């Protein structure tokens, strides 16, 4: 079977992409009520961090299988 | 309770998580062909997989919402649960107890009791553990439903049943394997989902130093206010922390609770099994970053009206367990809010799955095969494991309604642990390290410890006993009562076990080889170069543990 780290990579990549895309959307279309510290755009850079982490897990485990 | 709106991105992340873990359970089902696969995950896991699952099995409702809420209530003192209340016990399990557990190839902690003592001690512990697991499982369900109710505005009862059904589906498909896989997924979701709560909280307050400076002094220290119970938030002395939490409750939980120990049993070899709690200990020491600091941040925000922050209220009472959800609602925009909620849900789902997988193992091996059907086939045990998963979920839904009426999740948890785990730790300690402890002594010691703990619980609850006598100090909090009740239950079990063993028949020494210290060559089990030895990594862990305690003294 594929190692668990492979599945972790998939999930982090998908969720990071959604967070990043949601961040881009609110960048261009800010909601009427902003969250505290919204000017830091945590969704943009945190989404990017998750995508990078997910990609690393995916690339390092894509050919591995475990018993 | 208030409802906080979610956007499409948030819903999408929550949906993907549920679909993902169900898909994972379905994918793993094809690799679950025998009862060994279902109950022990095939005993093929690396120390990293087993170690992260070991930690994550404990990262349920208790660790996240309960601890953040308790920090709001008691202050930095709650960090004792992560450091003195965990690390020494985890390292003791790795270095001293795991060789006996793993080399005996038992399927469960009650299974060890059978080999070391006898069948009646095993069944007694199995029944107590099964009941405790269902009670704790109810807490996880309660917390899950609370999060869904708070954020999504769903009906509390429907939320609980929906969450329970999801766990029942994926655990019944592939047992411990799917529980461990979802626990690893949960580990990453929790760190990625909650890290920003702490980070943004620190940014809003100004700095980490300012966070500690702006809470009352009794809320920002670990040991310096422990001489006088009136000077610390939890109202418990250093003796209560060390004896009750650090020794009895912590060792009782981390070394004998099958929920966590089962993860180490799934390791591929002895070294991996011993490394399991050591790897977990490093991450355990880091968890306060996710729960203690947000608890302190929430306290500062709620204390100053200019921040416009408050916790939810239930019937006029502050709901401390809403600390983390309310901070997520404050800081997380669309997308991140879904991630934060999913992180909490993942913690609860994995905690629930952990309880259920431990319950189905103990029921199937230690009650069903031991008492009801001694000649059960492999297929029969596998089938029983799947059925027990469903039954366990249904029963834990019932216990969730009881958890809902408790004033604080954490206080409730400690009460349960002091009934079952505290006396069991005395039995295991004596059983593993003293060869002349007899089966009769162990049985009656365990019975007296459990009965005394439960009696003390009732005595304090119904005012038959002044809690100040129990805790040997004044004032005294609910948490201090739990610590001290655990200590007395342990001491009673320890004493009765020894006294009865003096007068009853001992097991022949040849039957104790591999089960008792001094009759097992531990070095031969683990002859490795020093850089690979578990003791080396345990020494690093204990050094960090000491440094943290001194820094936050």
Boltz contact constraints between the chains, C-beta under 6 A:
constraints:
  - contact:
      token1: [A, 1]
      token2: [B, 31]
      max_distance: 6.0
  - contact:
      token1: [A, 4]
      token2: [B, 181]
      max_distance: 6.0
  - contact:
      token1: [A, 4]
      token2: [B, 184]
      max_distance: 6.0
  - contact:
      token1: [A, 8]
      token2: [B, 188]
      max_distance: 6.0
  - contact:
      token1: [A, 11]
      token2: [B, 20]
      max_distance: 6.0
  - contact:
      token1: [A, 15]
      token2: [B, 13]
      max_distance: 6.0
  - contact:
      token1: [A, 18]
      token2: [B, 9]
      max_distance: 6.0
  - contact:
      token1: [A, 18]
      token2: [B, 12]
      max_distance: 6.0
  - contact:
      token1: [A, 18]
      token2: [B, 13]
      max_distance: 6.0
  - contact:
      token1: [A, 18]
      token2: [B, 335]
      max_distance: 6.0
  - contact:
      token1: [A, 19]
      token2: [B, 335]
      max_distance: 6.0
  - contact:
      token1: [A, 19]
      token2: [B, 336]
      max_distance: 6.0
  - contact:
      token1: [A, 19]
      token2: [B, 339]
      max_distance: 6.0
  - contact:
      token1: [A, 22]
      token2: [B, 9]
      max_distance: 6.0
  - contact:
      token1: [A, 22]
      token2: [B, 334]
      max_distance: 6.0
  - contact:
      token1: [A, 22]
      token2: [B, 335]
      max_distance: 6.0
  - contact:
      token1: [A, 26]
      token2: [B, 333]
      max_distance: 6.0
  - contact:
      token1: [A, 26]
      token2: [B, 334]
      max_distance: 6.0
  - contact:
      token1: [A, 35]
      token2: [B, 331]
      max_distance: 6.0
  - contact:
      token1: [A, 35]
      token2: [B, 333]
      max_distance: 6.0
  - contact:
      token1: [A, 36]
      token2: [B, 330]
      max_distance: 6.0
  - contact:
      token1: [A, 36]
      token2: [B, 331]
      max_distance: 6.0
  - contact:
      token1: [A, 37]
      token2: [B, 200]
      max_distance: 6.0
  - contact:
      token1: [A, 42]
      token2: [B, 196]
      max_distance: 6.0
  - contact:
      token1: [A, 43]
      token2: [B, 333]
      max_distance: 6.0
  - contact:
      token1: [A, 43]
      token2: [B, 335]
      max_distance: 6.0
  - contact:
      token1: [A, 43]
      token2: [B, 336]
      max_distance: 6.0
  - contact:
      token1: [A, 46]
      token2: [B, 196]
      max_distance: 6.0
  - contact:
      token1: [A, 50]
      token2: [B, 192]
      max_distance: 6.0
  - contact:
      token1: [A, 67]
      token2: [B, 44]
      max_distance: 6.0
